[in-house]
Each structure stands twice: as structure tokens, then as C-alpha cells.
């Protein structure tokens, strides 16, 4: 693949689509001309990771067009018929239209796919599955402070809840053996591998693997909807619960072990492992 040629063609198509999208809503935005688009998208394609590329392209419009923070200037205490005629509302509404035209061009041209073609995947599927499994086992079986993700968790009540959750989690770890940890790691890894394979092939054997390997004997969960995210709010998702249960973790310990407000996924486009909580999201 000629990387530069592929990127330049993508930028040209994007510029044409952006202009057409603006024209369709009766707007002209000279602040974002062809040269600006070329500069910004070249930077997008030169980012080291797709996550960094996302962060870049999502903030382009606000660099050149006024109105990003204009919503706070709108006075909603008056009737809507009056609000929509105010300068603050018009500025905000136009900014939103321009941003949507930009995002529509980004989606239509499937820039993420082209970024991966130009720069490669973050990991192989085997690597990604192991990284995700490693992170889950680190959070589950090593000491960590429970974080409820609340903005006021430094309030005495919030802090107390986090402290009690931390104590409970550490207590539950006393019931976990090295063999259970190893079995959980393997199940996590296989789950992610099967999920990635299913996303590529829609092979129903992967769904059968779920039913055979991680059955729910209570009958409440039967995998009829296929794979779902491994996550935890204050209690684990069914998928996370069943992995831990079939790894031999005592049922009474599972909820206490699970890290609050946590989600680990593997991004389909490039196999990047995304670790997220209420307070942050990072690519592992």
C-alpha cells in the first residue's frame, strides 16, 4: 500500500464531503478551508495511536469556529420562541451544525479504517486478549482502592463507601487461590479471543462456546444475545460474573472482588485494549 497516496485520497474525499454537507444545510465555513483540512487530517493520520487520532479529530472544529462554549450563554428562562432568536442561541446552533457536518464526513469516509490500514493495528488478537486478561486479574486479585466514580467521593459519605468497599474486596481475596486466578485469566483470554473471532466471522460456534463453557445454571442468562461487555457497576455484568464463577471463585466473594465502575473492551478497528472507569479512559 502506498501510504501517502491512500491518505491524500482520503483527505480529498473528506474535504469534498464536508463542503457538500455544509452546502446541504446552507452554510459556508471559510475558517475551515481545504488547506486547514489537509493540515488537520494529516496530523490525524500521523498520530501514534487511534485513540490519540480520535482525540485530535473530535476537537478540530472548536479550534477554528466560535461557539463551542456558547450554550452556557443561552438564557432558557424565557419562552423558546424568544430564545431561538437570540444571538447566543444562533451561534450555538450554527456551531453544532458545523460540527455535525464534520463528524458526518468523518463517519462517511470511514477514516478509522483508513488510519488502521495506514498505521497498522495496536495489537494482534492474541496480544490484545492477554493484555485485557492481565488487567482484569490485576484489578480483581491485587489490592486496589474501590472507586465509585462520583464527583463528590471526597465527601465523608462517599469516602466511607469507597473505604468499606476496599476492605470488603481485600477480605474476599482471602478466598481466592492461585489456581482460581490462573483459571480466570484463561477464561478472560478465551472470552476476548472468541468475541474478536465472532466479530470478524459471525461464526455461531463462538456462541456455542459461550453456552458450553460459561453456562448459567440458574437459567437467568442464556447467551441468546451473544457476547456482551465485561464490566462492573457495583455488581459485575452477567458475563463477568459467570467467568469468575466458572473459574471457581466462591459466589459470595465475586461482587466484593469486582472493581466498581470498570469496563475493559477491545476496540474492533485496531485491537486496542480500552480500560475505562467513570473518571478516565485509557488505551492499554
Secondary structure, DSSP 8 states (H G I E B T S, - for coil): --HHHHHHHHHHHHHHHHHHHHHHTT---TTS-HHHHHHHHHHHHHSSSHHHHHHHHTTHHHHHSTTTTGGGG--TTS-HHHHTTSHHHHHHHHHHHHHHHHHHHHHHTTHHHHHHHHH--SS-HHHHHHHHHHHHHHHHHS--------TTTTSHHHHHHHHHHHHHHHHHGGG--HHHHHHHHHHHHHHHHHHHHHHHH--HHHHHHHHHHS--TTSS---TT----EEESSSB-HHHHHHHHHTT--HHHHHHHS-TTEEEEE-TTT--EEEEESS-EEE-
